[in-house]
Amino acid sequence: MLMAIMTLTVFLSALHGYRSSLEEVQQLFDSELVDKARLLAIAGNGGSVRGEVVSTSDQYAFQVWQGGDILLRSDNTPLTAISSLKEGYQDTNFNRYRWRTFTWFDPARDRRAVAAERIDIRNTLADGIIMKSVLPVMATLPVAGLLIWLIVGYGLSPLRNLSEHLRSRRAEDLRPIPETLQPLELKPVITSTNDLFGRLEASFSRERQFASDAAHELRTPISALKVHLHNISKGLPAGDHDLAQLEAAADRMGSLVDQILALYRTAPDQYMAQFGDLDLYQLVQKVIISIYAQFEQRNIQLELTGKHTILYGDQFTLETLVKNLLDNACKYTPAGGHVRVSIAADNAGTRLQVEDSGPGVSEDQYQRMFDRFYRVGGDQHYSGVIGCGLGLAIVKHIADLYGASIDLQKSSFESGLAVSVLFPQQTRFGPAVNNNKGR
Amino acid sequence: MQILLVEDDVLLADGLRTALRREGFSVNHVATGRAALSAFSAEKPEIVILDLGLPDMDGLEVLAQLRTGEQGPQVLILTARDRIEDKVSGLDLGADDYLVKPFEMPELLARLRALERRTNTAQTSTISIGQVVLDTLTHKVSVDGAELDLPRREYMLLKALMENPGRILSRESLEEKLYGWGEELASNSIEVHIHHLRKKIQTEFIKTVRGVGYTVSKP
């Protein structure tokens, strides 16, 4: 852009310069012509010889007239007058060329001197003179342009680096921009940007902290609610409808609180990744053991297949992921159904799959299932299952931390959903949040 | 069985007191750490249910002081703190069990029963699930009233499973319970014991959760 403007400006000024120089050179030539004519009129012979012919170079011609007779002429002029012989400038044609003439009239001696110059030669000369002055300017233009480009580029490089740095950041990365190695001019920009980052970060973490504290504080009252419900149940016949509804509501509150806490703890600034080599198989075993009660209650056959597989990861996040997948599978599988967890490792990475024999999910629902608070079929879900719709959103959130992909398909049972999480072939650098790219 | 309930939330404490008394426990409730320590030295309860978030001092500190005596009580931590680190530090300080709020009342009762059996003054030393009755004092097992003669390891295996009804015990954790440190054992020894037990009791009494472990269903 800058280059284009530069070039255009230089070009226009060169054009303008060319035109005005041309005019000046023409004026110069003209005044020379006047001098020549005067000189001829004065210095021409006394009038003794008539019709004398003088040879000149091709570009000049002249005639000196005394009254109606020609006193003196150059050999390239005809015998007739080469101009109208009126005093002043005139452009005429003779001898196959176009000429610029000037006629000087000396009334005292009744003499007219006509000096002529070939216009084409005058133009060539003028062009030559002007080009000599314009050409160097034109010639230096690319050099100047290149220099400007380099210098401006160098001058803007910190700004470019900064924008590159900002672009390569993840949306939730609110760490300050390092102030080192930045030129002095950018310091105020960086300082105020960092200031903004700081305030944003603080308000985000306040918000998250609030959610976490609130969820945490809710645990005790929910416990109290459940204990009192238990006490009430002792005085009521088994299977009382209202009581069952109340208990379901309390359970739902409890799981919502758990989910909110899980979401909060897997936020990048919270989850102080304690990464290490974990045996995914053992971890799944542990999770199954911890939540087996709900499977047993509904007489669901649960099995784990695969073998010990080492995964580089963080225990809490992986446990939360597995737990949510299992919770979902259990919820949506009818009593007496099957749930199978399988672990497999190949070149692509480690695959964890949870299959159920529930009713399954139609493919057009797959994408929405990861939205927070979305529940297939809304709250009117056939199963009357307690849920808050956070489970898969959390699974997705954690999978993202690991750069893992989630795939939904039909399970290998007669009906049902299979959710598989593929942890890519592991790098040793931990999850994407710890990635220092762009720093 | 004397239980000291240390819980600062009055609403929860009130419900728990009712529920526990119904189950035959005698419950004393205090709301602060200091009150807990003085009540403990006065009454010497067998079981302490301890909340960690107390208004005057941290529950873990209370736990540390309870544990200084030679014959300490059984301590069950009942807390909203569910981080793995919290749990580990609680168990490291000598808590016998750890339950996170919100909890299921039957779960709490089952755990209290398990703690109760560990104390010498236990009134009930028997666990009965279905037709199977196991006496933790006399080490006798009977099915449908008919007494079984079980080898030590099969008895311990059955006891471990029956003490945790509804929970899966992995092969590894069963091995730890049955065998001493460094003891040579065949890789399928647990399977063999289970196989023998199933022949002596009803086959479906012990369930296999493929890939995970074994479990005995809740009564």
Interface residues (C-beta under 8 A of the other chain):
Chain A: H216 E217 R219 T220 P221 I222 S223 A224 L225 K226 V227 H228 H230 N231 K234 A250 M253 G254 V257 L261 Q285 I288 I289 Y292 A293 E296 L302 E303 L304 T305 G306 Q315 F316 V341
Chain B: D9 L11 L12 D14 G15 L16 T18 A19 R22 A80 D82 R83 I84 V100 K101 P102 F103 E104 M105 P106 E107 G166 R167 I168 L169 S170 V209 R210 G211 V212 G213 T215 S217 K218
